[in-house]
Amino acid sequence: MATTPDPLDAGAPGLRERKKEQTRQSLRDAGARLFAVHGFMETTVADIAAAANVSERTFFRYFDSKESLLLPDSLELYARIESAFLARPPHETPLEAAYGAILEAVAYFAGSSLSALAHPFEEVRDQARAGLTRQFGEFEDRLGELVLRRLPADAPDADLQAAVVSGAALATGRAVLRTLRARRKAGVTVEPATLLPQAFDVLSRIGTTSS
């Protein structure tokens, strides 16, 4: 005799995902509070776990180190860029598709990932730099692979084109972060989603204006 599925069982995966996200956010919030009060170097993983009311083991299910808290949405951000890139209209050039995907992803994560990368604490930026550089490099390679797939099969120097497009797109993002940090240090409030379109426009006009 067939049994009727329990509605609660059907919704269980969704509930589990929400619980995971709540735990992840609690750890991020706890880390941010402790870093602000005690400083990054003086705050331990044990401190963060205790403040979030979870075990250290649970902490490491979500983050591989306290440095990972400085870039809380980096993996999600890159995954969304990749998804957005794959969904871009076929008539766009690879560079247009890359820019469009980055803009779409940053708009989704407004006030989260890129704001975290421009954290005002000097010691936090120093600790984040190595991880940020590594993550950018890894994703630059991945974006290059996606661009290569978008190029025509007979495109000359396709591997070089893909590397240049990927590098240019992400270098623009890095330029935005540097500008954002400098402006915030000077007391100027600005959002990454505002600067990115301006930066891409600047790049598109390079070499097209007369001296």
C-alpha positions in Angstrom: 0.0 0.0 0.0 1.4 3.4 -1.1 1.9 6.0 1.6 1.3 9.7 1.3 4.5 11.8 1.5 4.7 13.9 4.7 4.6 17.6 3.8 7.2 18.3 6.4 9.5 15.8 4.8 9.0 17.3 1.4 10.0 20.7 2.8 12.9 19.4 4.9 15.7 20.2 2.4 14.6 23.8 2.3 14.5 24.0 6.0 18.0 22.6 6.3 19.3 25.0 3.8 17.8 27.9 5.7 19.3 26.6 8.9 22.7 26.4 7.3 22.4 29.9 6.0 21.4 31.1 9.5 24.4 29.5 11.0 26.7 30.9 8.4 25.4 34.4 8.9 25.6 34.0 12.7 29.3 33.2 12.3 29.9 36.1 10.0 28.1 38.5 12.4 30.0 37.1 15.4 33.3 37.5 13.6 32.6 41.1 12.6 31.6 42.0 16.2 34.7 40.5 17.7 37.1 41.8 15.1 35.7 45.3 15.7 36.0 45.1 19.5 39.2 43.0 20.0 41.0 43.2 16.7 41.5 40.5 14.1 44.7 39.1 15.5 43.4 38.8 19.1 40.2 37.0 18.0 40.3 33.2 17.8 38.1 30.7 16.0 37.0 29.5 19.4 35.9 33.0 20.3 33.8 33.3 17.1 32.2 29.9 17.5 31.3 30.6 21.2 29.8 34.0 20.2 27.7 32.3 17.6 26.8 29.5 20.1 28.2 26.7 17.9 31.2 24.4 18.3 34.6 24.9 16.6 33.9 21.8 14.6 30.7 23.5 13.3 32.7 26.6 12.4 35.0 24.6 10.2 32.1 23.1 8.3 31.4 26.6 7.0 34.8 28.3 6.9 38.3 27.0 6.6 39.8 29.8 8.7 38.9 33.1 10.4 40.5 34.8 7.4 37.6 33.3 5.3 35.2 35.5 7.3 36.8 38.6 5.8 35.5 37.6 2.3 32.2 36.1 3.4 30.5 35.8 0.0 33.5 35.4 -2.3 32.7 31.8 -3.4 29.0 32.7 -3.8 30.0 35.8 -5.7 32.2 33.9 -8.2 29.6 31.2 -8.6 27.0 33.8 -9.5 29.3 35.5 -12.0 29.9 32.1 -13.6 26.1 31.4 -13.8 25.4 34.9 -15.1 28.1 34.6 -17.7 26.7 31.3 -19.0 23.3 32.9 -19.3 24.4 36.0 -21.2 22.9 36.6 -24.7 24.8 34.8 -27.5 25.2 38.0 -29.5 27.4 39.7 -26.9 31.1 39.6 -27.2 33.0 37.6 -24.5 34.1 40.9 -23.0 30.6 42.3 -22.9 29.3 39.0 -21.4 32.0 39.1 -18.7 31.2 42.7 -17.8 27.4 42.0 -17.8 27.9 39.0 -15.6 30.0 40.8 -13.1 27.6 43.7 -12.9 24.7 41.4 -12.4 26.5 39.5 -9.6 27.6 42.6 -7.8 24.1 44.0 -7.9 22.8 40.8 -6.3 25.5 41.0 -3.6 25.3 44.7 -3.1 26.6 45.7 0.4 28.0 42.2 1.0 31.0 40.7 -0.8 32.6 43.8 -2.3 31.9 45.9 0.8 33.7 43.2 2.8 36.7 43.4 0.5 36.9 47.1 1.3 36.8 46.6 5.1 38.1 49.7 6.9 40.4 48.0 9.3 44.0 48.0 8.2 44.9 44.7 9.9 41.9 43.0 8.4 42.9 44.1 4.9 46.5 42.9 5.5 45.2 39.5 6.6 42.7 39.3 3.7 45.2 40.2 1.0 46.8 36.8 0.5 43.4 35.0 0.4 42.0 37.6 -1.9 44.9 37.3 -4.4 44.6 33.6 -4.4 40.8 33.6 -5.0 41.1 36.2 -7.7 43.7 34.1 -9.5 41.8 30.9 -9.3 38.6 32.6 -10.6 40.5 34.4 -13.3 41.6 31.0 -14.7 38.0 29.7 -14.4 36.5 32.8 -16.2 39.2 32.3 -18.9 37.9 28.8 -19.5 34.4 30.1 -19.8 35.4 32.8 -22.2 37.3 30.3 -24.3 34.2 28.2 -24.8 32.3 31.3 -26.0 34.9 32.1 -28.7 34.4 30.7 -32.2 36.2 27.4 -32.8 38.4 29.0 -35.4 39.2 32.2 -33.4 43.0 33.0 -33.8 45.0 32.8 -30.6 41.8 31.9 -28.7 43.6 31.0 -25.6 45.3 34.4 -25.5 42.0 36.2 -26.2 40.4 34.3 -23.4 43.2 35.1 -20.9 43.1 38.8 -21.9 39.3 39.1 -21.6 39.3 37.4 -18.2 42.2 39.4 -16.9 40.7 42.7 -18.1 37.3 42.1 -16.6 38.7 41.1 -13.2 41.4 43.8 -13.2 38.6 46.3 -13.6 37.0 44.8 -10.5 40.3 45.1 -8.6 40.6 48.7 -9.7 37.2 49.4 -8.3 38.1 47.9 -5.0 41.3 50.0 -4.8 39.3 53.2 -5.6 36.6 52.2 -3.2 39.1 51.8 -0.3 40.8 55.1 -1.1 37.6 57.0 -1.3 36.3 55.5 2.0 39.6 56.3 3.7 39.1 59.9 2.5 35.6 59.9 4.0 33.7 59.5 0.7 30.8 57.0 0.8 30.3 55.1 -2.4 28.9 51.7 -3.3 30.8 49.2 -5.6 27.7 48.7 -7.8 27.9 52.4 -8.6 31.6 52.4 -9.5 31.7 49.2 -11.6 29.6 50.6 -14.6 31.8 53.7 -14.5 35.0 51.6 -14.5 33.8 49.4 -17.4 32.8 52.6 -19.4 36.3 54.0 -18.8 37.9 50.8 -20.1 35.7 50.7 -23.2 36.8 54.2 -24.1 40.5 53.6 -23.7 42.1 53.9 -27.1 39.0 55.4 -28.7 39.6 59.1 -27.7 42.0 61.3 -29.5 44.6 63.2 -27.6 
